[in-house]
């Protein structure tokens, strides 16, 4: 059994740790509140724009005009930007997409539970699926946002085309615009044929599942229901539909990427808040157990001293 001095020292140490975890929980909770406000203001707007664009492009004539307006860069006459009904997390095959880009998100620091572990696990799962479909290391351009993901990508042996870890802590609209422009330019020029996103989604303060989504080609799925519109939506449009779609398309692509950045940032703060709450609860439980052990030990010492006094008087 540990001495009372050792137990008292452990209690003081755990109390100091409790102060740290409680402070970190308060900081993460404040950041989460701010991130929730940001994502709450952007997500409905981005989803509604996506729905409008998807609804407009159900018109075959408008879709054909849009493809013609964007130009034809491929020898087979295929449009430079392919607007099609791809699955949300569909993995392309090597014969259809010679080269792809992968944008993976994580945090820059630890102490956020299994947040980074789950994101890295999803990244490795995506790599296995890509390798199964015929992709080699040189066929994948990897963009990383988050130091933990950058380390995992390098350990996996895949080159990092662009390290944007500073955006994990402070998502920036301007930086999202630059990255979106680079990805769209790579896609329209034919340098890459598919763009995938891997990140942790903020579903609730207690749930941040890892997800994989297609960024390009643009999915025409309904965001909520996951299925395509059966009939074109009869919008009243001003100016003409083609001008509107040409203006709407880059906004949808930009806002999608920026919303994902905000979503991953909110998920990180939620995971850290939960992890620090659990750590604080465990520290309080440990303090209670150590205090009980200290009191028992102290009581035993007092009892032993009394017995010694009684034994001395009887002698």
ROVO-735572 format. One line per 3 residues: number of its first residue (from 0); for each residue x negated, y, z of N, C-alpha, C. Coordinates in nm, 3 decimals, padded with zeros to 5 digits. Layout:
NUM> X/Y/Z/X/Y/Z/X/Y/Z | ...
***
This chain:
0> -00.084/-00.120/00.000/00.000/00.000/00.000/-00.088/00.125/00.000 | -00.051/00.224/-00.078/-00.128/00.347/-00.086/-00.121/00.423/00.045 | -00.226/00.497/00.073/-00.227/00.578/00.195/-00.133/00.696/00.179
3> -00.096/00.756/00.292/-00.003/00.870/00.288/-00.064/00.987/00.212 | -00.197/01.002/00.223/-00.264/01.112/00.153/-00.254/01.094/00.002 | -00.269/00.969/-00.044/-00.259/00.941/-00.188/-00.117/00.964/-00.239
6> -00.019/00.920/-00.158/00.121/00.938/-00.198/00.156/01.087/-00.204 | 00.109/01.161/-00.104/00.136/01.305/-00.102/00.072/01.374/-00.223 | -00.047/01.328/-00.261/-00.115/01.385/-00.378/-00.039/01.353/-00.507
9> 00.014/01.232/-00.515/00.092/01.194/-00.634/00.221/01.274/-00.643 | 00.284/01.297/-00.530/00.407/01.377/-00.530/00.379/01.518/-00.582 | 00.269/01.577/-00.535/00.233/01.712/-00.581/00.202/01.712/-00.731
12> 00.136/01.606/-00.778/00.103/01.597/-00.922/00.229/01.584/-01.007 | 00.322/01.500/-00.963/00.447/01.481/-01.039/00.530/01.609/-01.038 | 00.529/01.681/-00.926/00.603/01.806/-00.920/00.546/01.908/-01.018
15> 00.414/01.911/-01.032/00.352/02.001/-01.129/00.391/01.962/-01.272 | 00.393/01.830/-01.297/00.437/01.783/-01.429/00.583/01.820/-01.455 | 00.665/01.809/-01.350/00.807/01.844/-01.363/00.824/01.991/-01.401
18> 00.741/02.077/-01.344/00.749/02.219/-01.379/00.719/02.240/-01.528 | 00.619/02.165/-01.578/00.581/02.179/-01.719/00.693/02.128/-01.810 | 00.746/02.009/-01.781/00.850/01.952/-01.867/00.977/02.036/-01.862
21> 01.009/02.091/-01.746/01.128/02.177/-01.735/01.111/02.304/-01.816 | 00.990/02.362/-01.810/00.963/02.483/-01.888/00.969/02.454/-02.038 | 00.910/02.341/-02.079/00.913/02.305/-02.221/01.055/02.277/-02.269
24> 01.136/02.219/-02.181/01.276/02.195/-02.217/01.349/02.326/-02.238 | 01.327/02.424/-02.152/01.393/02.553/-02.166/01.349/02.624/-02.294 | 01.219/02.617/-02.324/01.169/02.681/-02.447/01.228/02.613/-02.571
27> 01.226/02.478/-02.572/01.280/02.404/-02.686/01.429/02.427/-02.701 | 01.499/02.438/-02.588/01.643/02.463/-02.593/01.674/02.600/-02.652 | 01.594/02.700/-02.615/01.613/02.834/-02.671/01.585/02.835/-02.821
30> 01.479/02.766/-02.863/01.447/02.757/-03.006/01.554/02.680/-03.080 | 01.609/02.575/-03.017/01.716/02.498/-03.080/01.839/02.584/-03.103 | 01.873/02.666/-03.003/01.989/02.754/-03.017/01.971/02.848/-03.136
33> 01.850/02.901/-03.151/01.822/02.991/-03.263/01.825/02.916/-03.395 | 01.769/02.795/-03.396/01.768/02.715/-03.520/01.908/02.671/-03.559 | 01.991/02.638/-03.460/02.129/02.600/-03.488/02.205/02.716/-03.551
36> 02.181/02.836/-03.502/02.248/02.953/-03.559/02.205/02.973/-03.704 | 02.075/02.951/-03.732/02.026/02.969/-03.868/02.083/02.864/-03.962 | 02.079/02.737/-03.922/02.129/02.631/-04.008/02.281/02.637/-04.019
39> 02.347/02.679/-03.911/02.492/02.691/-03.915/02.540/02.798/-04.012 | 02.457/02.902/-04.031/02.494/03.007/-04.124/02.461/02.973/-04.268 | 02.360/02.887/-04.290/02.315/02.857/-04.426/02.382/02.733/-04.484
42> 02.401/02.629/-04.403/02.447/02.501/-04.456/02.584/02.508/-04.524 | 02.687/02.567/-04.462/02.816/02.574/-04.532/02.809/02.650/-04.664 | 02.727/02.757/-04.666/02.712/02.837/-04.787/02.645/02.755/-04.897
45> 02.538/02.684/-04.861/02.467/02.602/-04.960/02.555/02.489/-05.011 | 02.630/02.424/-04.922/02.717/02.314/-04.964/02.829/02.362/-05.055 | 02.884/02.479/-05.024/02.992/02.530/-05.108/02.941/02.567/-05.247
48> 02.822/02.626/-05.255/02.764/02.656/-05.386/02.742/02.528/-05.466 | 02.694/02.425/-05.396/02.672/02.296/-05.462/02.803/02.240/-05.515 | 02.908/02.248/-05.435/03.039/02.198/-05.479/03.089/02.274/-05.600
51> 03.074/02.405/-05.598/03.120/02.487/-05.711/03.045/02.448/-05.838 | 02.912/02.437/-05.827/02.832/02.400/-05.943/02.870/02.260/-05.992 | 02.883/02.165/-05.898/02.921/02.029/-05.937/03.058/02.028/-06.004
54> 03.150/02.108/-05.952/03.283/02.116/-06.012/03.280/02.174/-06.151 | 03.200/02.278/-06.170/03.190/02.340/-06.301/03.133/02.243/-06.404 | 03.034/02.168/-06.363/02.963/02.082/-06.457/03.035/01.951/-06.486
57> 03.157/01.937/-06.435/03.239/01.822/-06.476/03.298/01.845/-06.615 | 03.295/01.970/-06.660/03.341/02.003/-06.795/03.231/01.961/-06.894 | 03.259/01.863/-06.979/03.157/01.810/-07.070/03.107/01.916/-07.167
60> 03.197/02.003/-07.213/03.155/02.107/-07.307/03.058/02.205/-07.240 | 03.089/02.242/-07.116/03.002/02.334/-07.044/02.868/02.268/-07.012 | 02.871/02.140/-06.976/02.748/02.068/-06.946/02.660/02.058/-07.070
63> 02.721/02.031/-07.185/02.644/02.025/-07.310/02.584/02.160/-07.345 | 02.663/02.267/-07.325/02.614/02.402/-07.352/02.501/02.438/-07.257 | 02.511/02.393/-07.132/02.408/02.421/-07.034/02.278/02.351/-07.072
66> 02.288/02.227/-07.114/02.169/02.153/-07.155/02.106/02.216/-07.279 | 02.190/02.259/-07.371/02.139/02.323/-07.492/02.070/02.456/-07.459 | 02.129/02.530/-07.365/02.073/02.660/-07.328/01.938/02.644/-07.260
69> 01.923/02.535/-07.182/01.797/02.512/-07.111/01.686/02.467/-07.205 | 01.723/02.418/-07.320/01.622/02.379/-07.418/01.592/02.231/-07.412 | 01.526/02.182/-07.513/01.490/02.041/-07.522/01.338/02.031/-07.533
72> 01.277/01.974/-07.429/01.131/01.967/-07.426/01.078/01.828/-07.454 | 01.166/01.728/-07.449/01.119/01.592/-07.467/01.138/01.546/-07.612 | 01.052/01.460/-07.663/01.062/01.415/-07.801/01.193/01.343/-07.832
75> 01.251/01.278/-07.731/01.375/01.204/-07.756/01.498/01.292/-07.752 | 01.479/01.423/-07.736/01.592/01.515/-07.738/01.661/01.530/-07.605 | 01.602/01.478/-07.500/01.663/01.487/-07.367/01.640/01.627/-07.310
78> 01.737/01.675/-07.234/01.726/01.810/-07.179/01.614/01.819/-07.078 | 01.553/01.938/-07.069/01.443/01.960/-06.976/01.489/01.945/-06.832 | 01.606/01.996/-06.801/01.666/01.974/-06.670/01.782/01.877/-06.687
81> 01.773/01.766/-06.621/01.876/01.664/-06.636/01.977/01.680/-06.524 | 02.100/01.711/-06.560/02.207/01.723/-06.463/02.290/01.596/-06.473 | 02.279/01.510/-06.376/02.344/01.381/-06.388/02.399/01.336/-06.253
84> 02.470/01.226/-06.258/02.536/01.173/-06.139/02.445/01.075/-06.066 | 02.332/01.123/-06.015/02.238/01.036/-05.945/02.283/01.015/-05.801 | 02.239/00.903/-05.742/02.273/00.877/-05.603/02.197/00.969/-05.510
87> 02.249/00.984/-05.390/02.187/01.077/-05.295/02.045/01.035/-05.261 | 02.023/00.904/-05.242/01.888/00.857/-05.207/01.836/00.756/-05.308 | 01.875/00.773/-05.432/01.837/00.679/-05.537/01.686/00.682/-05.561
90> 01.626/00.564/-05.570/01.484/00.551/-05.599/01.467/00.527/-05.749 | 01.392/00.612/-05.818/01.377/00.595/-05.963/01.285/00.477/-05.996 | 01.288/00.435/-06.120/01.200/00.329/-06.167/01.090/00.389/-06.253
93> 00.978/00.319/-06.261/00.860/00.369/-06.330/00.886/00.389/-06.479 | 00.966/00.303/-06.540/00.989/00.314/-06.684/01.070/00.438/-06.721 | 01.155/00.486/-06.627/01.235/00.605/-06.654/01.168/00.733/-06.604
96> 01.092/00.722/-06.498/01.025/00.839/-06.438/00.877/00.808/-06.422 | 00.795/00.848/-06.519/00.651/00.816/-06.512/00.581/00.875/-06.389 | 00.628/00.990/-06.342/00.562/01.056/-06.229/00.666/01.125/-06.143
99> 00.649/01.120/-06.010/00.745/01.182/-05.921/00.673/01.269/-05.819 | 00.750/01.356/-05.754/00.699/01.439/-05.644/00.775/01.402/-05.517 | 00.705/01.397/-05.406/00.764/01.360/-05.278/00.732/01.470/-05.177
102> 00.837/01.529/-05.118/00.822/01.634/-05.017/00.860/01.573/-04.882 | 00.763/01.561/-04.791/00.785/01.495/-04.662/00.768/01.595/-04.548 | 00.859/01.588/-04.450/00.862/01.683/-04.339/00.832/01.611/-04.208
105> 00.766/01.683/-04.117/00.745/01.637/-03.979/00.722/01.762/-03.894 | 00.676/01.742/-03.770/00.642/01.856/-03.684/00.490/01.873/-03.680 | 00.447/01.985/-03.626/00.303/02.010/-03.611/00.249/01.959/-03.479
108> 00.336/01.934/-03.383/00.292/01.894/-03.249/00.371/01.773/-03.201 | 00.327/01.718/-03.090/00.391/01.599/-03.034/00.493/01.639/-02.927 | 00.514/01.548/-02.831/00.608/01.570/-02.720/00.750/01.595/-02.770
111> 00.790/01.521/-02.875/00.928/01.532/-02.925/00.986/01.393/-02.948 | 00.951/01.300/-02.859/01.008/01.166/-02.866/00.964/01.092/-02.992 | 01.060/01.026/-03.055/01.031/00.945/-03.175/01.053/01.024/-03.303
114> 01.059/01.156/-03.293/01.088/01.240/-03.409/00.988/01.213/-03.523 | 00.860/01.226/-03.496/00.759/01.208/-03.599/00.746/01.062/-03.640 | 00.761/00.971/-03.544/00.751/00.828/-03.575/00.857/00.788/-03.677
117> 00.980/00.835/-03.657/01.088/00.801/-03.749/01.067/00.863/-03.887 | 01.018/00.988/-03.890/00.994/01.053/-04.019/00.883/00.980/-04.096 | 00.776/00.944/-04.027/00.666/00.873/-04.091/00.709/00.733/-04.135
120> 00.793/00.670/-04.054/00.844/00.538/-04.092/00.928/00.548/-04.220 | 01.009/00.653/-04.231/01.090/00.673/-04.352/01.001/00.700/-04.472 | 00.892/00.772/-04.451/00.797/00.800/-04.558/00.734/00.670/-04.609
123> 00.689/00.584/-04.517/00.628/00.457/-04.557/00.731/00.365/-04.624 | 00.855/00.370/-04.576/00.961/00.291/-04.641/00.981/00.338/-04.785 | 00.978/00.470/-04.805/00.993/00.525/-04.941/00.877/00.481/-05.029
126> 00.755/00.483/-04.974/00.639/00.440/-05.051/00.652/00.294/-05.093 | 00.699/00.209/-05.003/00.716/00.066/-05.037/00.816/00.048/-05.150 | 00.926/00.124/-05.144/01.026/00.115/-05.251/00.970/00.165/-05.383
129> 00.892/00.273/-05.378/00.831/00.326/-05.501/00.730/00.227/-05.559 | 00.649/00.167/-05.472/00.552/00.068/-05.519/00.622/-00.053/-05.578 | 00.735/-00.091/-05.519/00.812/-00.204/-05.571/00.867/-00.172/-05.710
132> 00.893/-00.042/-05.735/00.946/00.000/-05.865/00.836/00.032/-05.965 | 00.712/00.004/-05.928/00.605/00.016/-06.025/00.516/00.138/-06.013 | 00.538/00.223/-05.912/00.457/00.345/-05.898/00.325/00.315/-05.827
135> 00.220/00.378/-05.877/00.089/00.370/-05.814/00.060/00.499/-05.739 | -00.052/00.503/-05.667/-00.086/00.623/-05.589/-00.099/00.747/-05.676 | -00.156/00.729/-05.794/-00.179/00.843/-05.882/-00.051/00.893/-05.949
138> 00.059/00.820/-05.931/00.186/00.860/-05.993/00.272/00.945/-05.901 | 00.224/00.972/-05.779/00.304/01.042/-05.679/00.233/01.168/-05.633 | 00.298/01.283/-05.650/00.249/01.410/-05.598/00.317/01.434/-05.463
141> 00.239/01.440/-05.356/00.295/01.452/-05.222/00.275/01.593/-05.167 | 00.387/01.654/-05.127/00.386/01.784/-05.060/00.424/01.758/-04.914 | 00.343/01.803/-04.820/00.372/01.777/-04.679/00.400/01.908/-04.606
144> 00.498/01.903/-04.518/00.532/02.015/-04.431/00.532/01.960/-04.289 | 00.422/01.982/-04.218/00.406/01.927/-04.083/00.273/01.855/-04.071 | 00.196/01.889/-03.967/00.062/01.833/-03.950/00.066/01.683/-03.927
147> 00.165/01.633/-03.854/00.173/01.490/-03.826/00.195/01.410/-03.954 | 00.278/01.464/-04.043/00.302/01.395/-04.170/00.177/01.402/-04.258 | 00.107/01.515/-04.256/-00.016/01.529/-04.335/-00.118/01.423/-04.293
150> -00.131/01.401/-04.162/-00.224/01.300/-04.113/-00.181/01.160/-04.157 | -00.050/01.134/-04.152/00.001/01.002/-04.190/-00.019/00.976/-04.340 | 00.002/01.079/-04.423/-00.015/01.064/-04.567/-00.160/01.034/-04.601
153> -00.251/01.106/-04.537/-00.394/01.084/-04.565/-00.438/00.944/-04.517 | -00.384/00.900/-04.403/-00.419/00.766/-04.354/-00.367/00.657/-04.447 | -00.255/00.684/-04.513/-00.198/00.586/-04.606/-00.276/00.578/-04.736
156> -00.370/00.670/-04.757/-00.452/00.666/-04.876/-00.397/00.743/-04.993 | -00.287/00.814/-04.973/-00.227/00.893/-05.080/-00.278/01.037/-05.074 | -00.310/01.096/-05.187/-00.359/01.234/-05.187/-00.248/01.333/-05.154
159> -00.283/01.440/-05.086/-00.188/01.547/-05.054/-00.207/01.659/-05.156 | -00.107/01.681/-05.237/-00.118/01.786/-05.338/-00.111/01.924/-05.276 | -00.023/01.940/-05.176/-00.009/02.070/-05.110/00.029/02.050/-04.965
162> -00.048/02.111/-04.875/-00.022/02.102/-04.732/00.038/02.235/-04.685 | 00.167/02.232/-04.651/00.240/02.352/-04.608/00.284/02.338/-04.464 | 00.192/02.291/-04.378/00.227/02.261/-04.239/00.273/02.383/-04.161
165> 00.231/02.502/-04.202/00.272/02.623/-04.131/00.423/02.645/-04.139 | 00.489/02.587/-04.239/00.633/02.606/-04.254/00.714/02.520/-04.157 | 00.648/02.422/-04.093/00.721/02.336/-03.999/00.766/02.414/-03.877
168> 00.684/02.507/-03.830/00.718/02.587/-03.712/00.802/02.709/-03.749 | 00.773/02.768/-03.864/00.841/02.892/-03.903/00.888/02.881/-04.048 | 01.006/02.822/-04.070/01.058/02.816/-04.207/01.075/02.956/-04.266
171> 01.031/02.973/-04.387/01.034/03.104/-04.452/01.111/03.095/-04.583 | 01.200/03.190/-04.604/01.277/03.194/-04.729/01.184/03.217/-04.848 | 01.087/03.307/-04.832/00.994/03.336/-04.941/00.908/03.214/-04.974
174> 00.863/03.144/-04.870/00.783/03.023/-04.892/00.867/02.914/-04.956 | 00.993/02.903/-04.914/01.084/02.805/-04.975/01.106/02.838/-05.123 | 01.115/02.967/-05.154/01.131/03.010/-05.293/01.009/02.969/-05.376
177> 00.889/02.990/-05.321/00.767/02.954/-05.394/00.759/02.803/-05.417 | 00.790/02.725/-05.313/00.784/02.580/-05.327/00.890/02.531/-05.424 | 01.012/02.584/-05.412/01.119/02.544/-05.504/01.083/02.577/-05.648
180> 01.024/02.694/-05.668/00.984/02.734/-05.803/00.878/02.640/-05.859 | 00.782/02.601/-05.774/00.677/02.509/-05.818/00.735/02.373/-05.855 | 00.827/02.323/-05.773/00.888/02.193/-05.800/00.973/02.196/-05.927
183> 01.052/02.303/-05.942/01.137/02.315/-06.062/01.050/02.329/-06.187 | 00.944/02.409/-06.177/00.854/02.425/-06.292/00.789/02.292/-06.330 | 00.747/02.215/-06.230/00.688/02.084/-06.257/00.789/01.991/-06.322
186> 00.914/02.003/-06.279/01.020/01.917/-06.332/01.056/01.956/-06.475 | 01.075/02.086/-06.499/01.116/02.131/-06.632/01.004/02.114/-06.735 | 00.878/02.123/-06.691/00.767/02.106/-06.784/00.739/01.959/-06.815
189> 00.803/01.870/-06.743/00.782/01.728/-06.765/00.667/01.670/-06.686 | 00.603/01.751/-06.600/00.491/01.701/-06.520/00.539/01.593/-06.423 | 00.656/01.614/-06.363/00.719/01.512/-06.279/00.861/01.490/-06.331
192> 00.912/01.370/-06.310/01.046/01.336/-06.359/01.147/01.320/-06.248 | 01.101/01.329/-06.123/01.190/01.308/-06.009/01.127/01.374/-05.886 | 01.210/01.431/-05.801/01.163/01.493/-05.676/01.245/01.438/-05.561
195> 01.177/01.383/-05.460/01.242/01.326/-05.342/01.208/01.407/-05.218 | 01.302/01.413/-05.124/01.281/01.479/-04.995/01.295/01.376/-04.885 | 01.202/01.378/-04.788/01.208/01.289/-04.671/01.197/01.377/-04.547
198> 01.298/01.372/-04.461/01.299/01.458/-04.343/01.395/01.404/-04.239 | 01.393/01.461/-04.119/01.487/01.427/-04.012/01.603/01.526/-04.015 | 01.723/01.472/-04.024/01.843/01.554/-04.033/01.900/01.583/-03.894
201> 01.936/01.709/-03.870/01.996/01.747/-03.742/02.145/01.714/-03.747 | 02.180/01.593/-03.700/02.320/01.552/-03.697/02.389/01.605/-03.572 | 02.317/01.605/-03.460/02.369/01.656/-03.333/02.249/01.673/-03.241
204> 02.268/01.741/-03.126/02.155/01.754/-03.032/02.096/01.622/-02.986 | 02.174/01.514/-02.994/02.124/01.384/-02.950/02.090/01.289/-03.063 | 02.106/01.331/-03.188/02.083/01.242/-03.302/02.015/01.317/-03.415
207> 01.898/01.267/-03.457/01.822/01.327/-03.568/01.773/01.215/-03.660 | 01.865/01.154/-03.737/01.826/01.042/-03.822/01.733/01.085/-03.936 | 01.643/00.996/-03.975/01.555/01.021/-04.088/01.631/00.989/-04.217
210> 01.622/01.078/-04.314/01.696/01.061/-04.439/01.602/01.081/-04.557 | 01.646/01.028/-04.671/01.576/01.048/-04.799/01.680/01.098/-04.898 | 01.650/01.209/-04.964/01.745/01.269/-05.059/01.676/01.302/-05.190
213> 01.755/01.296/-05.298/01.707/01.342/-05.427/01.721/01.494/-05.435 | 01.617/01.559/-05.479/01.621/01.705/-05.501/01.639/01.736/-05.649 | 01.565/01.668/-05.732/01.578/01.677/-05.877/01.563/01.538/-05.935
216> 01.642/01.499/-06.033/01.748/01.577/-06.096/01.862/01.609/-06.001 | 01.932/01.715/-06.031/02.037/01.764/-05.943/02.153/01.667/-05.938 | 02.187/01.626/-05.817/02.300/01.535/-05.799/02.431/01.610/-05.814
219> 02.524/01.550/-05.888/02.657/01.610/-05.905/02.759/01.546/-05.813 | 02.711/01.475/-05.712/02.802/01.413/-05.616/02.866/01.519/-05.527 | 02.987/01.491/-05.484/03.049/01.573/-05.381/02.975/01.547/-05.251
222> 02.935/01.652/-05.182/02.849/01.640/-05.065/02.920/01.565/-04.952 | 03.046/01.595/-04.929/03.117/01.534/-04.817/03.159/01.390/-04.847 | 03.217/01.369/-04.965/03.277/01.239/-04.994/03.179/01.144/-05.060
225> 03.075/01.197/-05.123/02.977/01.111/-05.186/03.022/01.054/-05.318 | 03.130/01.105/-05.376/03.173/01.054/-05.505/03.197/01.170/-05.601 | 03.207/01.140/-05.727/03.219/01.242/-05.829/03.364/01.288/-05.840
228> 03.382/01.414/-05.878/03.517/01.464/-05.901/03.580/01.389/-06.018 | 03.706/01.352/-06.002/03.775/01.281/-06.110/03.812/01.376/-06.224 | 03.850/01.499/-06.189/03.893/01.595/-06.289/03.817/01.725/-06.270
231> 03.790/01.797/-06.380/03.725/01.929/-06.365/03.811/02.023/-06.283 | 03.747/02.107/-06.203/03.820/02.204/-06.123/03.846/02.328/-06.206 | 03.967/02.373/-06.206/04.008/02.486/-06.290/03.979/02.617/-06.216
234> 03.855/02.667/-06.230/03.816/02.793/-06.168/03.853/02.910/-06.258 | 03.880/03.024/-06.197/03.891/03.151/-06.270/03.754/03.216/-06.261 | 03.685/03.227/-06.374/03.545/03.265/-06.373/03.523/03.401/-06.437
237> 03.430/03.475/-06.378/03.391/03.605/-06.432/03.243/03.627/-06.401 | 03.151/03.642/-06.495/03.177/03.649/-06.641/03.202/03.510/-06.699 | 03.140/03.474/-06.811/03.168/03.347/-06.876/03.105/03.232/-06.797
240> 03.158/03.111/-06.810/03.109/02.997/-06.731/02.960/02.969/-06.748 | 02.908/02.979/-06.871/02.767/02.949/-06.894/02.676/03.045/-06.819 | 02.707/03.175/-06.822/02.627/03.274/-06.749/02.631/03.248/-06.600
243> 02.749/03.209/-06.551/02.764/03.182/-06.408/02.682/03.061/-06.366 | 02.687/02.954/-06.444/02.612/02.833/-06.410/02.462/02.860/-06.416 | 02.417/02.936/-06.516/02.275/02.969/-06.527/02.228/03.049/-06.405
246> 02.316/03.132/-06.350/02.280/03.209/-06.232/02.290/03.124/-06.105 | 02.386/03.031/-06.104/02.412/02.952/-05.984/02.309/02.842/-05.963 | 02.261/02.782/-06.071/02.172/02.667/-06.062/02.044/02.696/-05.982
249> 01.967/02.802/-06.013/01.846/02.828/-05.932/01.876/02.860/-05.787 | 01.992/02.924/-05.760/02.027/02.954/-05.622/02.055/02.826/-05.544 | 02.123/02.732/-05.608/02.153/02.604/-05.542/02.024/02.529/-05.509
252> 01.932/02.527/-05.604/01.805/02.455/-05.582/01.722/02.521/-05.472 | 01.718/02.654/-05.471/01.642/02.726/-05.368/01.706/02.705/-05.231 | 01.836/02.725/-05.222/01.903/02.714/-05.092/01.899/02.572/-05.039
255> 01.900/02.474/-05.128/01.891/02.335/-05.083/01.760/02.311/-05.010 | 01.649/02.356/-05.069/01.519/02.335/-05.007/01.505/02.415/-04.878 | 01.553/02.538/-04.878/01.544/02.621/-04.757/01.631/02.563/-04.645
258> 01.747/02.511/-04.681/01.835/02.450/-04.581/01.772/02.325/-04.522 | 01.703/02.247/-04.603/01.633/02.128/-04.553/01.523/02.168/-04.456 | 01.450/02.276/-04.486/01.348/02.326/-04.393/01.410/02.363/-04.259
261> 01.521/02.436/-04.262/01.588/02.475/-04.138/01.644/02.353/-04.065 | 01.695/02.258/-04.142/01.752/02.137/-04.083/01.645/02.058/-04.010 | 01.530/02.038/-04.074/01.420/01.963/-04.010/01.367/02.036/-03.888
264> 01.363/02.171/-03.894/01.316/02.250/-03.780/01.412/02.238/-03.662 | 01.542/02.243/-03.689/01.641/02.228/-03.583/01.635/02.087/-03.522 | 01.614/01.987/-03.607/01.603/01.849/-03.558/01.482/01.833/-03.466
267> 01.371/01.899/-03.500/01.251/01.891/-03.414/01.279/01.949/-03.276 | 01.340/02.067/-03.270/01.368/02.130/-03.140/01.469/02.048/-03.060 | 01.566/01.987/-03.129/01.663/01.903/-03.058/01.594/01.780/-03.000
270> 01.504/01.719/-03.078/01.432/01.601/-03.030/01.342/01.637/-02.911 | 01.277/01.753/-02.918/01.188/01.794/-02.808/01.271/01.827/-02.683 | 01.384/01.893/-02.700/01.471/01.923/-02.585/01.514/01.794/-02.515
273> 01.556/01.695/-02.595/01.599/01.567/-02.539/01.484/01.494/-02.471 | 01.367/01.495/-02.534/01.250/01.427/-02.477/01.208/01.490/-02.345 | 01.209/01.623/-02.338/01.170/01.691/-02.214/01.276/01.673/-02.105
276> 01.403/01.662/-02.144/01.508/01.634/-02.047/01.488/01.497/-01.985 | 01.458/01.398/-02.069/01.434/01.262/-02.018/01.310/01.259/-01.930 | 01.204/01.331/-01.972/01.081/01.336/-01.892/01.107/01.401/-01.756
279> 01.187/01.507/-01.755/01.219/01.575/-01.629/01.300/01.485/-01.537 | 01.396/01.413/-01.595/01.476/01.320/-01.515/01.389/01.208/-01.456 | 01.297/01.157/-01.537/01.208/01.051/-01.487/01.116/01.104/-01.376
282> 01.071/01.229/-01.392/00.985/01.288/-01.289/01.062/01.305/-01.158 | 01.185/01.347/-01.167/01.267/01.363/-01.046/01.291/01.228/-00.978 | 01.315/01.123/-01.058/01.334/00.990/-01.001/01.206/00.941/-00.934
285> 01.093/00.968/-00.998/00.965/00.926/-00.941/00.934/01.000/-00.812 | 00.966/01.130/-00.808/00.946/01.208/-00.686/01.030/01.151/-00.572 | 01.155/01.113/-00.604/01.244/01.055/-00.501/01.186/00.924/-00.448
288> 01.133/00.839/-00.537/01.076/00.711/-00.495/00.950/00.733/-00.410 | 00.865/00.825/-00.455/00.742/00.851/-00.380/00.771/00.914/-00.244 | 00.871/01.001/-00.239/00.909/01.063/-00.111/00.961/00.958/-00.014
291> 01.039/00.863/-00.067/01.089/00.755/00.017/00.973/00.669/00.070 | 00.876/00.639/-00.019/00.759/00.561/00.025/00.678/00.638/00.128 | 00.666/00.769/00.109/00.592/00.852/00.203/00.661/00.853/00.339
294> 00.791/00.866/00.341/00.866/00.869/00.468/00.857/00.735/00.540 | 00.864/00.626/00.462/00.851/00.493/00.523/00.713/00.475/00.584 | 00.611/00.516/00.510/00.474/00.503/00.561/00.454/00.589/00.685
297> 00.507/00.710/00.681/00.495/00.799/00.796/00.567/00.741/00.918 | 00.682/00.681/00.895/00.757/00.620/01.005/00.681/00.503/01.065 | 00.615/00.426/00.979/00.537/00.313/01.028/00.419/00.361/01.113
300> 00.355/00.471/01.071/00.244/00.524/01.149/00.291/00.573/01.286 | 00.406/00.642/01.287/00.460/00.692/01.415/00.494/00.575/01.507 | 00.556/00.471/01.448/00.592/00.352/01.528/00.467/00.286/01.584
303> 00.362/00.277/01.505/00.237/00.216/01.552/00.175/00.297/01.664 | 00.180/00.430/01.654/00.124/00.515/01.758/00.202/00.499/01.888 | 00.333/00.490/01.878/00.415/00.471/01.999/00.383/00.337/02.065
306> 00.370/00.233/01.984/00.338/00.101/02.039/00.202/00.102/02.108 | 00.107/00.177/02.049/-00.026/00.187/02.114/-00.016/00.257/02.248 | 00.065/00.364/02.253/00.082/00.437/02.381/00.148/00.349/02.485
309> 00.252/00.277/02.444/00.321/00.189/02.538/00.229/00.078/02.586 | 00.154/00.023/02.496/00.060/-00.083/02.533/-00.047/-00.032/02.627 | -00.093/00.093/02.610/-00.196/00.150/02.697/-00.143/00.174/02.835
312> -00.021/00.220/02.851/00.036/00.246/02.985/00.061/00.115/03.059 | 00.101/00.012/02.986/00.127/-00.118/03.050/-00.002/-00.184/03.096 | -00.114/-00.152/03.025/-00.242/-00.208/03.065/-00.291/-00.143/03.193
***
